[in-house]
Amino acid sequence: MQLIGNRVSIVKEGNVYSVVIMPTDKKWKTGLLFLWLFAWTVCGVIVCTNYFTLSNEKAKVILIVYMAFWAYFEYKIGKAFWFRRYGKEKLWIKNRTLFYKRETNKRGKTKEYDVDLVNDVKIIDHNRGNFFVQMQESFWVIGGERLSFKHGGKEILFGIQLNDEDTEKLHKEIKKYLGKI
């Protein structure tokens, strides 16, 4: 097994090439994300229970709109926490087929790609000064992919929030292996 940084491992056994990318190496951040999720949940429950004490119809409508936004962000934060705690990215090549799976708690959809149609493995360069790039690279969001490849004209993204050094090393390793087959 070859390790790249603290989050990426590569295994080459026989005709199988496997890459596993863990979501984080900072457990304290996951703990803070849990505290945020807990506080968000408690606040939402408190606001929701006050709905029944309201007599003004306009206030009830405003509260319903607020609760819709709250529920959306509750889902997004919960999903991010669950991925940070129990998730990982898996990419493996076996029998001239590339498999990719974004797994959470051993669940996820495996996507298959013919290696002969995989091309243009590249590093995604982000403009670090862009607000939206900063949001995608934040800890509470599942996003900020750093690598991609093309398959049949479609761009497939992977390598969630890898740092620059790990991205470079993983890019070289994958290109080197794909060049061999």
C-alpha positions in Angstrom: 0.0 0.0 0.0 1.2 3.4 -0.9 0.1 6.5 1.1 -0.2 10.0 -0.3 -0.6 12.4 2.5 -2.9 11.5 5.3 -6.0 10.9 3.3 -5.1 8.9 0.1 -4.1 5.3 -0.2 -3.2 3.4 -3.3 -3.1 -0.4 -3.6 -1.9 -2.4 -6.6 -2.6 -6.1 -6.4 -2.5 -8.2 -9.5 -4.7 -6.6 -12.2 -6.5 -4.3 -9.7 -5.4 -0.7 -9.0 -7.3 0.9 -6.1 -7.4 4.4 -4.8 -9.2 5.3 -1.6 -9.7 9.0 -0.5 -10.8 9.6 3.0 -13.0 12.7 3.6 -10.8 14.3 6.3 -7.8 13.8 8.5 -9.0 16.4 11.1 -11.4 14.7 13.5 -11.7 17.9 15.5 -13.3 19.6 12.5 -15.8 16.7 12.3 -16.6 17.3 16.0 -17.2 21.0 15.4 -19.4 20.1 12.5 -21.4 17.8 14.8 -21.8 20.7 17.3 -23.0 23.0 14.6 -25.5 20.3 13.4 -26.7 19.8 17.0 -27.2 23.5 17.6 -28.9 24.0 14.2 -31.3 21.1 15.0 -32.1 22.4 18.5 -32.8 25.9 17.2 -35.1 24.6 14.4 -37.0 22.4 16.9 -37.5 25.4 19.2 -38.7 27.7 16.4 -41.0 24.9 15.0 -42.7 24.3 18.3 -43.5 28.0 18.6 -45.6 27.7 15.4 -48.6 26.5 17.4 -48.4 29.5 19.8 -48.8 32.0 17.0 -52.2 33.5 16.3 -51.2 35.9 13.5 -51.5 34.2 10.0 -48.8 36.3 8.5 -46.3 35.3 11.2 -47.3 31.6 10.5 -46.5 32.0 6.8 -43.1 33.6 7.6 -42.4 30.8 10.0 -43.3 28.2 7.4 -40.9 29.8 4.9 -38.2 30.0 7.6 -38.7 26.3 8.4 -38.3 25.4 4.7 -34.9 27.1 4.6 -34.0 25.5 7.9 -35.0 22.0 6.7 -32.9 22.4 3.6 -29.8 23.4 5.5 -30.5 20.8 8.1 -30.3 18.2 5.3 -27.2 19.7 3.7 -25.3 19.9 7.1 -26.4 16.4 8.1 -25.3 15.0 4.8 -21.9 16.7 5.0 -21.5 15.5 8.6 -22.4 11.9 7.7 -20.0 11.9 4.7 -17.1 13.4 6.9 -17.7 10.8 9.6 -18.5 7.7 7.6 -17.7 8.4 3.9 -14.9 8.0 1.4 -14.2 8.1 -2.3 -13.2 4.9 -4.0 -11.7 4.6 -7.5 -10.4 1.3 -8.8 -9.5 -0.2 -12.2 -10.1 -3.8 -12.9 -10.3 -5.7 -16.2 -10.1 -2.5 -18.3 -13.0 -0.9 -16.4 -12.7 2.1 -14.1 -15.1 2.1 -11.2 -15.9 5.2 -9.1 -17.9 5.2 -5.9 -18.6 8.0 -3.4 -19.5 6.0 -0.4 -21.2 6.9 2.8 -21.6 4.3 5.5 -20.8 1.5 3.0 -23.6 2.8 0.7 -23.3 4.6 -2.6 -23.7 4.0 -6.3 -20.8 2.5 -8.2 -20.3 4.1 -11.6 -18.4 2.2 -14.3 -16.3 3.6 -17.1 -14.5 1.8 -20.0 -10.8 2.6 -19.6 -10.4 2.9 -23.4 -12.8 5.9 -23.3 -11.2 7.5 -20.3 -8.9 10.4 -21.2 -7.7 13.8 -20.2 -7.0 13.1 -16.5 -6.3 16.6 -15.1 -6.1 18.8 -12.1 -8.9 21.2 -11.7 -7.3 24.6 -11.0 -9.5 26.8 -8.7 -9.3 30.6 -8.5 -8.8 30.8 -4.7 -10.1 34.4 -4.7 -13.5 33.4 -6.0 -16.2 33.4 -3.3 -18.0 30.3 -4.8 -14.7 28.3 -4.9 -14.2 29.2 -1.3 -17.6 27.9 -0.4 -17.1 24.6 -2.3 -13.8 24.1 -0.4 -15.4 24.7 3.0 -15.6 21.8 5.4 -19.4 21.9 5.8 -19.9 21.2 2.0 -19.3 18.1 0.1 -17.6 19.5 -3.0 -14.4 21.1 -4.2 -13.3 18.2 -6.3 -9.7 18.6 -7.5 -9.3 16.0 -10.2 -11.3 15.0 -13.2 -11.2 12.8 -16.3 -13.3 12.7 -19.4 -15.3 9.7 -20.5 -17.3 9.9 -23.7 -17.3 13.7 -23.6 -18.6 13.9 -20.0 -16.3 15.3 -17.3 -16.2 13.1 -14.1 -15.0 14.9 -10.9 -13.3 13.3 -7.9 -10.8 14.0 -5.2 -13.0 16.1 -2.8 -11.0 18.9 -1.2 -7.5 17.4 -1.6 -4.7 19.8 -0.9 -2.4 20.8 -3.8 0.5 18.5 -2.9 -1.7 15.4 -2.6 -3.6 16.4 -5.8 -0.3 16.5 -7.7 0.9 13.2 -6.5 -2.4 11.4 -7.1 -2.6 12.9 -10.5 0.8 11.6 -11.5 0.1 8.1 -10.1 -3.2 7.7 -11.9 -1.8 9.0 -15.2 1.2 6.7 -14.8 -1.1 3.6 -14.2 -3.5 4.5 -17.1 -0.4 4.9 -19.4 0.6 1.3 -18.6 -2.7 -0.3 -19.6 
